[in-house]
Amino acid sequence: MDQIMDLAQKHSLFVLEDAAQSFGARWRDRSAGSMGDMAALSFFPSKNLGCFGDGGMIATADEELAGLAKMLRTHGGKDKYDVEHIGYNSRLDTIQAAVLLVKLKHVDRLNNLRKKIAYKYNEQLKDIKWLTLPLELEEAEHAYHQYTVRISAGKRDYVQVGLEEKGIASAVYYPVPLHQMKVFQNYSRQAGNLKHAEEACREVLSLPVEPLLKEEELGYIIKHLKNIKM
Ligand SMILES: Cc1ncc(COP(=O)(O)O)c(C=O)c1O
């Protein structure tokens, strides 16, 4: 983020952080979602802080942007009869807010459980030659929304099937890079081939890192990963 912010400052760019997967993550003394001009957070049920349906939040330290976001959230105006913008109906439901208020008290503890699982994977999987484990830099704190490994040389799908045969769920986040999506076709012509993004899409596999995963379930996953024959 330091490099992104430096670049943005140099070229007067607006930085919108996608902090959907990083609630509780930190870089140096800053929380994810507090470094750019604005940040989007997701409270989708599977996220580190999840509600019982759809929900999300915008974070910004800019009063003017906050005022605009508040208007856009509720049809585009400060009140019903003084509409200034074409807005949305994007209020957080009260029921979801109530759920989040309770879950907010537990999110640090649950994130620590994610961390414990991630460190156990790191420790137990470090000798598997065909696996590249996620890296947590010293100045960073990972929120482990995903524990994503990389498996090279076209073996990723084979490993995923091997796990599936043992009843172990895993997922590919994400199989298609943005520049290959129809919606961004115009931009991708300028971008050309983004080979690192394309490579990541072929190699990534996210392993279970649900905070309430039991010790024996984690042991079972590790055992079967180690047993996969390459
Ligand atoms: C990185 C990232 N950005 C954005 C989103 C979108 O979040 P939502 O569906 O709550 O709008 C997600 C959800 O999966 C995500 O993982």
The ligand as a Tripos MOL2 file, in Angstrom:
@<TRIPOS>MOLECULE
LIG
   16    16     1     0     0
SMALL
NO_CHARGES

@<TRIPOS>ATOM
      1 C1        -12.1420   -9.0380   -2.8060 C.3       1 LIG1
      2 C2        -13.6250   -8.8300   -2.8600 C.ar      1 LIG1
      3 N1        -14.1020   -7.6380   -3.2630 N.ar      1 LIG1
      4 C3        -15.4270   -7.4130   -3.3030 C.ar      1 LIG1
      5 C4        -16.3390   -8.3690   -2.9480 C.ar      1 LIG1
      6 C5        -17.8010   -8.0440   -3.0340 C.3       1 LIG1
      7 O1        -18.4200   -8.0390   -1.7960 O.3       1 LIG1
      8 P1        -20.0230   -7.9320   -1.7150 P.3       1 LIG1
      9 O2        -20.5630   -9.1400   -2.4240 O.co2     1 LIG1
     10 O3        -20.3740   -7.9310   -0.2570 O.co2     1 LIG1
     11 O4        -20.3940   -6.6690   -2.4010 O.co2     1 LIG1
     12 C6        -15.8970   -9.6160   -2.5360 C.ar      1 LIG1
     13 C7        -16.8610  -10.6680   -2.1800 C.2       1 LIG1
     14 O5        -16.6840  -11.8190   -2.4210 O.2       1 LIG1
     15 C8        -14.4930   -9.8430   -2.4720 C.ar      1 LIG1
     16 O6        -14.0140  -11.0220   -2.0480 O.3       1 LIG1
@<TRIPOS>BOND
     1     1     2 1
     2     2     3 ar
     3     2    15 ar
     4     3     4 ar
     5     4     5 ar
     6     5     6 1
     7     5    12 ar
     8     6     7 1
     9     7     8 1
    10     8     9 2
    11     8    10 1
    12     8    11 1
    13    12    13 1
    14    12    15 ar
    15    13    14 2
    16    15    16 1
@<TRIPOS>SUBSTRUCTURE
     1 LIG1         1 GROUP 0 **** ****
